[in-house]
Amino acid sequence: MKKFRLKLKIFTFCIVILIFAFYILILLNRKNSAQTDLDIFAQCLTQSGVVMYGADWCSHCKNEKKAFGDSFRLVNYVECPDNPNLCLEKEIKGYPTWVFPSGKKLEGEQGLENLSRESGCTLPD
């Protein structure tokens, strides 16, 4: 009887571990799926010719980058302190500034929703 109880405890423990591992895999898959959707949004901005001009020390630029997460690597971004001539040529007066192919500029922190509206790129749900 003691052996049966021990086997039952071990079996129950294994089931709990499997359920926990399955739950973790589901959460990781959801995170990767959302990231992929933001990748598509960031790629759309870049393919549409949208460019963000900013500076590493700019808190609003950091907020914009954070909103994209790892997908920001796909955004066409110009670091103005490293490219002062380009930023002067584009008449960048503040950070961040989003420049569209039409020449339209959005100055300041925009957020993903406004960038979606202005660019026509679909924002993931």
Secondary structure, 3 states (H helix, E strand, C coil): CHHHHHHHHHHHHHHHHHHHHHHHHHHHHHHHHHHHHHHHHHHHHHHCCCEEEECCCCHHHHHHHHHHHHHHHHCCEEEHHHCHHHHHHCCCCCCCEEECCCCCEEECCCHHHHHHHHHCCCCCC
